[in-house]
Amino acid sequence: MERKIYDLGDIVQMKKPHPCGSNEMEIIRMGMDIRIKCVGCKHSVLVPRAKFEKNFKKVLRSSKEPQSE
Ligand SMILES: [Zn+2]
């Protein structure tokens, strides 16, 4: 069972790619609802947390742990 860990500023991958073709989204606001911004076309969307977690796949890049590679 995979734990779902995500935080503000993380780049996450969703199960369904954005219509523009990019599947990388940046979390730009967290609360009752989560605002994510498409890395490809910069379009942002506000989704309820439950819906976000349903569509969330994994964190690609965490804002808290800088990765050397
Ligand atoms: Zn997009």
PDB file of the backbone (N, CA, C, O) and the ligand in Angstrom, with CONECT records:
HET     ZN  A 101       1
ATOM      1  N   MET A   1       0.860  -1.198   0.000  1.00  0.00           N
ATOM      2  CA  MET A   1       0.000   0.000   0.000  1.00  0.00           C
ATOM      3  C   MET A   1       0.891   1.241   0.000  1.00  0.00           C
ATOM      4  O   MET A   1       1.739   1.427   0.873  1.00  0.00           O
ATOM      5  N   GLU A   2       0.676   2.053  -0.978  1.00  0.00           N
ATOM      6  CA  GLU A   2       1.495   3.252  -1.126  1.00  0.00           C
ATOM      7  C   GLU A   2       0.883   4.408  -0.344  1.00  0.00           C
ATOM      8  O   GLU A   2      -0.318   4.664  -0.427  1.00  0.00           O
ATOM      9  N   ARG A   3       1.719   5.093   0.406  1.00  0.00           N
ATOM     10  CA  ARG A   3       1.210   6.248   1.130  1.00  0.00           C
ATOM     11  C   ARG A   3       1.199   7.456   0.217  1.00  0.00           C
ATOM     12  O   ARG A   3       2.088   7.634  -0.616  1.00  0.00           O
ATOM     13  N   LYS A   4       0.194   8.270   0.385  1.00  0.00           N
ATOM     14  CA  LYS A   4       0.099   9.459  -0.446  1.00  0.00           C
ATOM     15  C   LYS A   4       0.660  10.659   0.293  1.00  0.00           C
ATOM     16  O   LYS A   4       0.025  11.221   1.185  1.00  0.00           O
ATOM     17  N   ILE A   5       1.843  11.029  -0.094  1.00  0.00           N
ATOM     18  CA  ILE A   5       2.482  12.157   0.558  1.00  0.00           C
ATOM     19  C   ILE A   5       2.703  13.250  -0.473  1.00  0.00           C
ATOM     20  O   ILE A   5       3.376  13.054  -1.485  1.00  0.00           O
ATOM     21  N   TYR A   6       2.127  14.384  -0.194  1.00  0.00           N
ATOM     22  CA  TYR A   6       2.327  15.519  -1.089  1.00  0.00           C
ATOM     23  C   TYR A   6       2.287  16.782  -0.252  1.00  0.00           C
ATOM     24  O   TYR A   6       1.713  16.805   0.837  1.00  0.00           O
ATOM     25  N   ASP A   7       2.896  17.818  -0.764  1.00  0.00           N
ATOM     26  CA  ASP A   7       2.950  19.056  -0.009  1.00  0.00           C
ATOM     27  C   ASP A   7       2.962  20.245  -0.963  1.00  0.00           C
ATOM     28  O   ASP A   7       3.120  20.099  -2.175  1.00  0.00           O
ATOM     29  N   LEU A   8       2.789  21.416  -0.381  1.00  0.00           N
ATOM     30  CA  LEU A   8       2.765  22.634  -1.173  1.00  0.00           C
ATOM     31  C   LEU A   8       4.073  22.787  -1.960  1.00  0.00           C
ATOM     32  O   LEU A   8       5.163  22.621  -1.413  1.00  0.00           O
ATOM     33  N   GLY A   9       3.948  23.098  -3.215  1.00  0.00           N
ATOM     34  CA  GLY A   9       5.126  23.310  -4.040  1.00  0.00           C
ATOM     35  C   GLY A   9       5.631  22.065  -4.752  1.00  0.00           C
ATOM     36  O   GLY A   9       6.516  22.138  -5.604  1.00  0.00           O
ATOM     37  N   ASP A  10       5.055  20.919  -4.391  1.00  0.00           N
ATOM     38  CA  ASP A  10       5.493  19.678  -5.042  1.00  0.00           C
ATOM     39  C   ASP A  10       4.976  19.606  -6.478  1.00  0.00           C
ATOM     40  O   ASP A  10       3.913  20.129  -6.812  1.00  0.00           O
ATOM     41  N   ILE A  11       5.764  18.943  -7.302  1.00  0.00           N
ATOM     42  CA  ILE A  11       5.303  18.619  -8.644  1.00  0.00           C
ATOM     43  C   ILE A  11       4.769  17.200  -8.583  1.00  0.00           C
ATOM     44  O   ILE A  11       5.495  16.264  -8.247  1.00  0.00           O
ATOM     45  N   VAL A  12       3.490  17.051  -8.911  1.00  0.00           N
ATOM     46  CA  VAL A  12       2.869  15.741  -8.798  1.00  0.00           C
ATOM     47  C   VAL A  12       2.382  15.236 -10.156  1.00  0.00           C
ATOM     48  O   VAL A  12       2.141  16.004 -11.087  1.00  0.00           O
ATOM     49  N   GLN A  13       2.253  13.944 -10.224  1.00  0.00           N
ATOM     50  CA  GLN A  13       1.709  13.332 -11.436  1.00  0.00           C
ATOM     51  C   GLN A  13       0.300  12.846 -11.138  1.00  0.00           C
ATOM     52  O   GLN A  13       0.053  12.207 -10.115  1.00  0.00           O
ATOM     53  N   MET A  14      -0.618  13.156 -12.039  1.00  0.00           N
ATOM     54  CA  MET A  14      -2.002  12.733 -11.876  1.00  0.00           C
ATOM     55  C   MET A  14      -2.260  11.512 -12.759  1.00  0.00           C
ATOM     56  O   MET A  14      -1.522  11.239 -13.706  1.00  0.00           O
ATOM     57  N   LYS A  15      -3.328  10.789 -12.422  1.00  0.00           N
ATOM     58  CA  LYS A  15      -3.638   9.590 -13.211  1.00  0.00           C
ATOM     59  C   LYS A  15      -4.023   9.962 -14.634  1.00  0.00           C
ATOM     60  O   LYS A  15      -3.669   9.271 -15.589  1.00  0.00           O
ATOM     61  N   LYS A  16      -4.753  11.063 -14.760  1.00  0.00           N
ATOM     62  CA  LYS A  16      -5.142  11.501 -16.101  1.00  0.00           C
ATOM     63  C   LYS A  16      -4.327  12.716 -16.494  1.00  0.00           C
ATOM     64  O   LYS A  16      -4.298  13.702 -15.757  1.00  0.00           O
ATOM     65  N   PRO A  17      -3.666  12.669 -17.635  1.00  0.00           N
ATOM     66  CA  PRO A  17      -2.906  13.846 -18.064  1.00  0.00           C
ATOM     67  C   PRO A  17      -3.830  15.010 -18.413  1.00  0.00           C
ATOM     68  O   PRO A  17      -4.992  14.811 -18.765  1.00  0.00           O
ATOM     69  N   HIS A  18      -3.303  16.213 -18.311  1.00  0.00           N
ATOM     70  CA  HIS A  18      -4.047  17.400 -18.675  1.00  0.00           C
ATOM     71  C   HIS A  18      -4.290  17.389 -20.188  1.00  0.00           C
ATOM     72  O   HIS A  18      -3.483  16.837 -20.937  1.00  0.00           O
ATOM     73  N   PRO A  19      -5.378  17.986 -20.638  1.00  0.00           N
ATOM     74  CA  PRO A  19      -5.655  18.009 -22.088  1.00  0.00           C
ATOM     75  C   PRO A  19      -4.503  18.549 -22.935  1.00  0.00           C
ATOM     76  O   PRO A  19      -4.408  18.229 -24.120  1.00  0.00           O
ATOM     77  N   CYS A  20      -3.633  19.359 -22.347  1.00  0.00           N
ATOM     78  CA  CYS A  20      -2.519  19.912 -23.123  1.00  0.00           C
ATOM     79  C   CYS A  20      -1.419  18.870 -23.339  1.00  0.00           C
ATOM     80  O   CYS A  20      -0.485  19.112 -24.105  1.00  0.00           O
ATOM     81  N   GLY A  21      -1.516  17.722 -22.679  1.00  0.00           N
ATOM     82  CA  GLY A  21      -0.531  16.661 -22.886  1.00  0.00           C
ATOM     83  C   GLY A  21       0.436  16.490 -21.730  1.00  0.00           C
ATOM     84  O   GLY A  21       1.114  15.467 -21.639  1.00  0.00           O
ATOM     85  N   SER A  22       0.509  17.479 -20.841  1.00  0.00           N
ATOM     86  CA  SER A  22       1.412  17.372 -19.696  1.00  0.00           C
ATOM     87  C   SER A  22       0.714  16.662 -18.540  1.00  0.00           C
ATOM     88  O   SER A  22      -0.469  16.888 -18.285  1.00  0.00           O
ATOM     89  N   ASN A  23       1.456  15.802 -17.841  1.00  0.00           N
ATOM     90  CA  ASN A  23       0.833  15.195 -16.659  1.00  0.00           C
ATOM     91  C   ASN A  23       1.547  15.631 -15.379  1.00  0.00           C
ATOM     92  O   ASN A  23       1.444  14.982 -14.338  1.00  0.00           O
ATOM     93  N   GLU A  24       2.273  16.745 -15.482  1.00  0.00           N
ATOM     94  CA  GLU A  24       2.924  17.278 -14.293  1.00  0.00           C
ATOM     95  C   GLU A  24       2.149  18.491 -13.796  1.00  0.00           C
ATOM     96  O   GLU A  24       1.898  19.438 -14.542  1.00  0.00           O
ATOM     97  N   MET A  25       1.776  18.442 -12.521  1.00  0.00           N
ATOM     98  CA  MET A  25       1.036  19.538 -11.919  1.00  0.00           C
ATOM     99  C   MET A  25       1.768  20.004 -10.666  1.00  0.00           C
ATOM    100  O   MET A  25       2.291  19.198  -9.897  1.00  0.00           O
ATOM    101  N   GLU A  26       1.794  21.319 -10.478  1.00  0.00           N
ATOM    102  CA  GLU A  26       2.415  21.858  -9.277  1.00  0.00           C
ATOM    103  C   GLU A  26       1.330  22.238  -8.280  1.00  0.00           C
ATOM    104  O   GLU A  26       0.337  22.869  -8.642  1.00  0.00           O
ATOM    105  N   ILE A  27       1.527  21.850  -7.018  1.00  0.00           N
ATOM    106  CA  ILE A  27       0.564  22.228  -5.982  1.00  0.00           C
ATOM    107  C   ILE A  27       0.872  23.652  -5.548  1.00  0.00           C
ATOM    108  O   ILE A  27       1.935  23.919  -4.987  1.00  0.00           O
ATOM    109  N   ILE A  28      -0.051  24.557  -5.806  1.00  0.00           N
ATOM    110  CA  ILE A  28       0.212  25.953  -5.466  1.00  0.00           C
ATOM    111  C   ILE A  28      -0.645  26.452  -4.306  1.00  0.00           C
ATOM    112  O   ILE A  28      -0.426  27.557  -3.811  1.00  0.00           O
ATOM    113  N   ARG A  29      -1.610  25.659  -3.869  1.00  0.00           N
ATOM    114  CA  ARG A  29      -2.379  26.022  -2.696  1.00  0.00           C
ATOM    115  C   ARG A  29      -2.972  24.774  -2.065  1.00  0.00           C
ATOM    116  O   ARG A  29      -3.495  23.900  -2.756  1.00  0.00           O
ATOM    117  N   MET A  30      -2.885  24.704  -0.737  1.00  0.00           N
ATOM    118  CA  MET A  30      -3.468  23.562  -0.056  1.00  0.00           C
ATOM    119  C   MET A  30      -4.430  24.045   1.006  1.00  0.00           C
ATOM    120  O   MET A  30      -4.174  25.028   1.701  1.00  0.00           O
ATOM    121  N   GLY A  31      -5.544  23.339   1.120  1.00  0.00           N
ATOM    122  CA  GLY A  31      -6.552  23.690   2.116  1.00  0.00           C
ATOM    123  C   GLY A  31      -7.669  22.663   2.010  1.00  0.00           C
ATOM    124  O   GLY A  31      -7.410  21.486   1.761  1.00  0.00           O
ATOM    125  N   MET A  32      -8.896  23.096   2.194  1.00  0.00           N
ATOM    126  CA  MET A  32     -10.031  22.199   1.968  1.00  0.00           C
ATOM    127  C   MET A  32     -10.018  21.774   0.508  1.00  0.00           C
ATOM    128  O   MET A  32     -10.328  20.635   0.159  1.00  0.00           O
ATOM    129  N   ASP A  33      -9.650  22.731  -0.327  1.00  0.00           N
ATOM    130  CA  ASP A  33      -9.475  22.462  -1.745  1.00  0.00           C
ATOM    131  C   ASP A  33      -8.002  22.631  -2.074  1.00  0.00           C
ATOM    132  O   ASP A  33      -7.268  23.331  -1.377  1.00  0.00           O
ATOM    133  N   ILE A  34      -7.599  21.995  -3.120  1.00  0.00           N
ATOM    134  CA  ILE A  34      -6.201  22.071  -3.541  1.00  0.00           C
ATOM    135  C   ILE A  34      -6.129  22.714  -4.918  1.00  0.00           C
ATOM    136  O   ILE A  34      -6.835  22.314  -5.844  1.00  0.00           O
ATOM    137  N   ARG A  35      -5.259  23.722  -5.039  1.00  0.00           N
ATOM    138  CA  ARG A  35      -5.089  24.345  -6.350  1.00  0.00           C
ATOM    139  C   ARG A  35      -3.817  23.809  -6.985  1.00  0.00           C
ATOM    140  O   ARG A  35      -2.729  23.890  -6.415  1.00  0.00           O
ATOM    141  N   ILE A  36      -3.983  23.274  -8.154  1.00  0.00           N
ATOM    142  CA  ILE A  36      -2.836  22.740  -8.879  1.00  0.00           C
ATOM    143  C   ILE A  36      -2.670  23.489 -10.190  1.00  0.00           C
ATOM    144  O   ILE A  36      -3.643  23.913 -10.814  1.00  0.00           O
ATOM    145  N   LYS A  37      -1.425  23.638 -10.589  1.00  0.00           N
ATOM    146  CA  LYS A  37      -1.118  24.353 -11.826  1.00  0.00           C
ATOM    147  C   LYS A  37      -0.421  23.399 -12.779  1.00  0.00           C
ATOM    148  O   LYS A  37       0.530  22.707 -12.415  1.00  0.00           O
ATOM    149  N   CYS A  38      -0.914  23.378 -14.001  1.00  0.00           N
ATOM    150  CA  CYS A  38      -0.306  22.524 -15.017  1.00  0.00           C
ATOM    151  C   CYS A  38       1.061  23.087 -15.398  1.00  0.00           C
ATOM    152  O   CYS A  38       1.194  24.265 -15.730  1.00  0.00           O
ATOM    153  N   VAL A  39       2.067  22.225 -15.345  1.00  0.00           N
ATOM    154  CA  VAL A  39       3.422  22.662 -15.683  1.00  0.00           C
ATOM    155  C   VAL A  39       3.536  22.950 -17.181  1.00  0.00           C
ATOM    156  O   VAL A  39       4.325  23.794 -17.604  1.00  0.00           O
ATOM    157  N   GLY A  40       2.746  22.242 -17.964  1.00  0.00           N
ATOM    158  CA  GLY A  40       2.817  22.400 -19.412  1.00  0.00           C
ATOM    159  C   GLY A  40       2.231  23.714 -19.913  1.00  0.00           C
ATOM    160  O   GLY A  40       2.892  24.446 -20.651  1.00  0.00           O
ATOM    161  N   CYS A  41       0.997  24.018 -19.519  1.00  0.00           N
ATOM    162  CA  CYS A  41       0.316  25.184 -20.092  1.00  0.00           C
ATOM    163  C   CYS A  41       0.034  26.272 -19.052  1.00  0.00           C
ATOM    164  O   CYS A  41      -0.572  27.293 -19.379  1.00  0.00           O
ATOM    165  N   LYS A  42       0.467  26.064 -17.805  1.00  0.00           N
ATOM    166  CA  LYS A  42       0.320  27.049 -16.723  1.00  0.00           C
ATOM    167  C   LYS A  42      -1.131  27.295 -16.307  1.00  0.00           C
ATOM    168  O   LYS A  42      -1.411  28.228 -15.554  1.00  0.00           O
ATOM    169  N   HIS A  43      -2.036  26.479 -16.784  1.00  0.00           N
ATOM    170  CA  HIS A  43      -3.435  26.619 -16.402  1.00  0.00           C
ATOM    171  C   HIS A  43      -3.599  26.069 -14.987  1.00  0.00           C
ATOM    172  O   HIS A  43      -3.108  24.980 -14.688  1.00  0.00           O
ATOM    173  N   SER A  44      -4.285  26.808 -14.112  1.00  0.00           N
ATOM    174  CA  SER A  44      -4.467  26.303 -12.756  1.00  0.00           C
ATOM    175  C   SER A  44      -5.920  25.945 -12.517  1.00  0.00           C
ATOM    176  O   SER A  44      -6.829  26.538 -13.098  1.00  0.00           O
ATOM    177  N   VAL A  45      -6.122  24.964 -11.652  1.00  0.00           N
ATOM    178  CA  VAL A  45      -7.470  24.492 -11.379  1.00  0.00           C
ATOM    179  C   VAL A  45      -7.608  24.177  -9.888  1.00  0.00           C
ATOM    180  O   VAL A  45      -6.681  23.675  -9.253  1.00  0.00           O
ATOM    181  N   LEU A  46      -8.784  24.484  -9.350  1.00  0.00           N
ATOM    182  CA  LEU A  46      -9.058  24.230  -7.938  1.00  0.00           C
ATOM    183  C   LEU A  46      -9.891  22.956  -7.837  1.00  0.00           C
ATOM    184  O   LEU A  46     -10.973  22.869  -8.417  1.00  0.00           O
ATOM    185  N   VAL A  47      -9.386  21.973  -7.103  1.00  0.00           N
ATOM    186  CA  VAL A  47     -10.126  20.709  -6.968  1.00  0.00           C
ATOM    187  C   VAL A  47     -10.312  20.373  -5.492  1.00  0.00           C
ATOM    188  O   VAL A  47      -9.425  20.636  -4.680  1.00  0.00           O
ATOM    189  N   PRO A  48     -11.460  19.792  -5.140  1.00  0.00           N
ATOM    190  CA  PRO A  48     -11.643  19.341  -3.764  1.00  0.00           C
ATOM    191  C   PRO A  48     -10.589  18.291  -3.419  1.00  0.00           C
ATOM    192  O   PRO A  48     -10.173  17.506  -4.271  1.00  0.00           O
ATOM    193  N   ARG A  49     -10.168  18.292  -2.161  1.00  0.00           N
ATOM    194  CA  ARG A  49      -9.098  17.385  -1.732  1.00  0.00           C
ATOM    195  C   ARG A  49      -9.412  15.916  -2.058  1.00  0.00           C
ATOM    196  O   ARG A  49      -8.534  15.174  -2.497  1.00  0.00           O
ATOM    197  N   ALA A  50     -10.649  15.509  -1.845  1.00  0.00           N
ATOM    198  CA  ALA A  50     -11.027  14.120  -2.109  1.00  0.00           C
ATOM    199  C   ALA A  50     -10.829  13.766  -3.577  1.00  0.00           C
ATOM    200  O   ALA A  50     -10.374  12.673  -3.915  1.00  0.00           O
ATOM    201  N   LYS A  51     -11.180  14.710  -4.437  1.00  0.00           N
ATOM    202  CA  LYS A  51     -11.028  14.465  -5.862  1.00  0.00           C
ATOM    203  C   LYS A  51      -9.544  14.450  -6.242  1.00  0.00           C
ATOM    204  O   LYS A  51      -9.099  13.645  -7.060  1.00  0.00           O
ATOM    205  N   PHE A  52      -8.806  15.357  -5.630  1.00  0.00           N
ATOM    206  CA  PHE A  52      -7.369  15.386  -5.894  1.00  0.00           C
ATOM    207  C   PHE A  52      -6.726  14.050  -5.520  1.00  0.00           C
ATOM    208  O   PHE A  52      -5.937  13.495  -6.285  1.00  0.00           O
ATOM    209  N   GLU A  53      -7.072  13.543  -4.336  1.00  0.00           N
ATOM    210  CA  GLU A  53      -6.467  12.290  -3.875  1.00  0.00           C
ATOM    211  C   GLU A  53      -6.880  11.108  -4.739  1.00  0.00           C
ATOM    212  O   GLU A  53      -6.133  10.140  -4.880  1.00  0.00           O
ATOM    213  N   LYS A  54      -8.074  11.194  -5.315  1.00  0.00           N
ATOM    214  CA  LYS A  54      -8.551  10.132  -6.196  1.00  0.00           C
ATOM    215  C   LYS A  54      -7.727  10.106  -7.480  1.00  0.00           C
ATOM    216  O   LYS A  54      -7.420   9.043  -8.019  1.00  0.00           O
ATOM    217  N   ASN A  55      -7.378  11.294  -7.956  1.00  0.00           N
ATOM    218  CA  ASN A  55      -6.655  11.388  -9.228  1.00  0.00           C
ATOM    219  C   ASN A  55      -5.143  11.462  -9.076  1.00  0.00           C
ATOM    220  O   ASN A  55      -4.403  11.378 -10.055  1.00  0.00           O
ATOM    221  N   PHE A  56      -4.700  11.619  -7.845  1.00  0.00           N
ATOM    222  CA  PHE A  56      -3.278  11.741  -7.577  1.00  0.00           C
ATOM    223  C   PHE A  56      -2.557  10.414  -7.827  1.00  0.00           C
ATOM    224  O   PHE A  56      -3.032   9.356  -7.413  1.00  0.00           O
ATOM    225  N   LYS A  57      -1.424  10.477  -8.496  1.00  0.00           N
ATOM    226  CA  LYS A  57      -0.665   9.254  -8.733  1.00  0.00           C
ATOM    227  C   LYS A  57       0.594   9.218  -7.876  1.00  0.00           C
ATOM    228  O   LYS A  57       0.781   8.306  -7.071  1.00  0.00           O
ATOM    229  N   LYS A  58       1.455  10.214  -8.054  1.00  0.00           N
ATOM    230  CA  LYS A  58       2.678  10.240  -7.249  1.00  0.00           C
ATOM    231  C   LYS A  58       3.338  11.608  -7.298  1.00  0.00           C
ATOM    232  O   LYS A  58       3.043  12.438  -8.158  1.00  0.00           O
ATOM    233  N   VAL A  59       4.245  11.816  -6.345  1.00  0.00           N
ATOM    234  CA  VAL A  59       5.034  13.041  -6.341  1.00  0.00           C
ATOM    235  C   VAL A  59       6.239  12.830  -7.244  1.00  0.00           C
ATOM    236  O   VAL A  59       6.987  11.867  -7.074  1.00  0.00           O
ATOM    237  N   LEU A  60       6.426  13.722  -8.196  1.00  0.00           N
ATOM    238  CA  LEU A  60       7.581  13.616  -9.089  1.00  0.00           C
ATOM    239  C   LEU A  60       8.786  14.325  -8.488  1.00  0.00           C
ATOM    240  O   LEU A  60       9.895  13.791  -8.472  1.00  0.00           O
ATOM    241  N   ARG A  61       8.550  15.546  -7.992  1.00  0.00           N
ATOM    242  CA  ARG A  61       9.633  16.314  -7.371  1.00  0.00           C
ATOM    243  C   ARG A  61       9.098  16.990  -6.130  1.00  0.00           C
ATOM    244  O   ARG A  61       8.103  17.712  -6.185  1.00  0.00           O
ATOM    245  N   SER A  62       9.755  16.757  -5.015  1.00  0.00           N
ATOM    246  CA  SER A  62       9.339  17.399  -3.786  1.00  0.00           C
ATOM    247  C   SER A  62      10.022  18.756  -3.645  1.00  0.00           C
ATOM    248  O   SER A  62      11.190  18.916  -3.997  1.00  0.00           O
ATOM    249  N   SER A  63       9.284  19.717  -3.130  1.00  0.00           N
ATOM    250  CA  SER A  63       9.861  21.052  -2.936  1.00  0.00           C
ATOM    251  C   SER A  63      10.795  21.062  -1.737  1.00  0.00           C
ATOM    252  O   SER A  63      11.621  21.963  -1.594  1.00  0.00           O
ATOM    253  N   LYS A  64      10.663  20.049  -0.868  1.00  0.00           N
ATOM    254  CA  LYS A  64      11.444  20.060   0.368  1.00  0.00           C
ATOM    255  C   LYS A  64      12.772  19.323   0.281  1.00  0.00           C
ATOM    256  O   LYS A  64      13.715  19.648   1.001  1.00  0.00           O
ATOM    257  N   GLU A  65      12.846  18.347  -0.587  1.00  0.00           N
ATOM    258  CA  GLU A  65      14.113  17.628  -0.726  1.00  0.00           C
ATOM    259  C   GLU A  65      14.682  17.902  -2.103  1.00  0.00           C
ATOM    260  O   GLU A  65      14.235  17.325  -3.094  1.00  0.00           O
ATOM    261  N   PRO A  66      15.661  18.776  -2.163  1.00  0.00           N
ATOM    262  CA  PRO A  66      16.302  19.023  -3.446  1.00  0.00           C
ATOM    263  C   PRO A  66      16.997  17.762  -3.946  1.00  0.00           C
ATOM    264  O   PRO A  66      17.753  17.124  -3.213  1.00  0.00           O
ATOM    265  N   GLN A  67      16.735  17.415  -5.185  1.00  0.00           N
ATOM    266  CA  GLN A  67      17.322  16.192  -5.719  1.00  0.00           C
ATOM    267  C   GLN A  67      18.468  16.540  -6.658  1.00  0.00           C
ATOM    268  O   GLN A  67      18.349  17.408  -7.523  1.00  0.00           O
ATOM    269  N   SER A  68      19.565  15.849  -6.467  1.00  0.00           N
ATOM    270  CA  SER A  68      20.769  16.155  -7.246  1.00  0.00           C
ATOM    271  C   SER A  68      20.661  15.614  -8.668  1.00  0.00           C
ATOM    272  O   SER A  68      21.291  16.145  -9.583  1.00  0.00           O
ATOM    273  N   GLU A  69      19.871  14.570  -8.858  1.00  0.00           N
ATOM    274  CA  GLU A  69      19.784  13.989 -10.192  1.00  0.00           C
ATOM    275  C   GLU A  69      18.506  14.423 -10.877  1.00  0.00           C
ATOM    276  O   GLU A  69      18.253  14.033 -12.017  1.00  0.00           O
TER     277      GLU A  69
HETATM  278 ZN    ZN A 101      -1.989  21.802 -19.271  1.00  0.00          ZN2+
END
